[in-house]
């Protein structure tokens, strides 16, 4: 019978006693907020796209109508014995261009709706805004609202998840459209602005000339499920606030001058 090997006593670590591994319950407790945030983000994204349905349908209708018109023109040209090749070529070129435009609209919608993993990378905030301009512009026109961009030149890049930042912007634009919808039709204005702050952060703001935020709601506007709208979900601003904080930034509100609301996000720049 072999001799039993002597037991080895564990020596305490110089840094102190070893920390036991976290329990499954503790791990699950940490994962729940992240998982819930992901689900709420997806809900918010799809709800926003649903709210934009009228604008998207209008935007898609334009290139599709143009394609049909140019196709009919080709048929008429081909019905003549001496069809002008140059006119046919121009009509076919327009069909191609309008087809690419419609495909681009669908591609942007698909990118917004896609549930993808968070991937932060250097990006131009102005470029992210410009990519959405056509979609939000059409949505604004459907609601009788004038939308304009005021993008500062020469901004440093920001380290962000492009899809999430664009979702945050869509939420703010939809928030302004909802606020303007409570007033008379026509005369509504929304401005999307970027600028570099004195502290080196990049600011993206969405302002409108609506009724603004009531004083009694100021302390709760970013709380989940709080809404000043009768049928509001209370998710849009809360999700936007969460997105901005996850990017190391901050979000705030200030009254628009002379009237209305201005919501803004501050993101750390790559140059800081």
MOBELPE-V471847 format. One record per run of one state. SS is the DSSP state (~ for helix, > for strand, _ for the rest). FROM is the first residue (numbers start at 1). TO is the last residue. Records with the same first field share a line. If there is no record, write none. Layout:
# MOBELPE-V471847
SS=FROM-TO + FROM-TO
This chain:
# MOBELPE-V471847
_=1-12 + 14-15 + 17-23 + 52-52 + 79-84 + 114-120 + 124-124 + 143-144 + 152-157 + 161-161 + 181-187 + 197-200 + 209-214 + 218-235 + 247-249 + 256-260 + 270-272
>=13-13 + 16-16 + 121-123 + 145-151 + 158-160 + 188-196 + 201-208 + 250-255 + 261-269
~=24-51 + 53-78 + 85-113 + 125-142 + 162-180 + 215-217 + 236-246
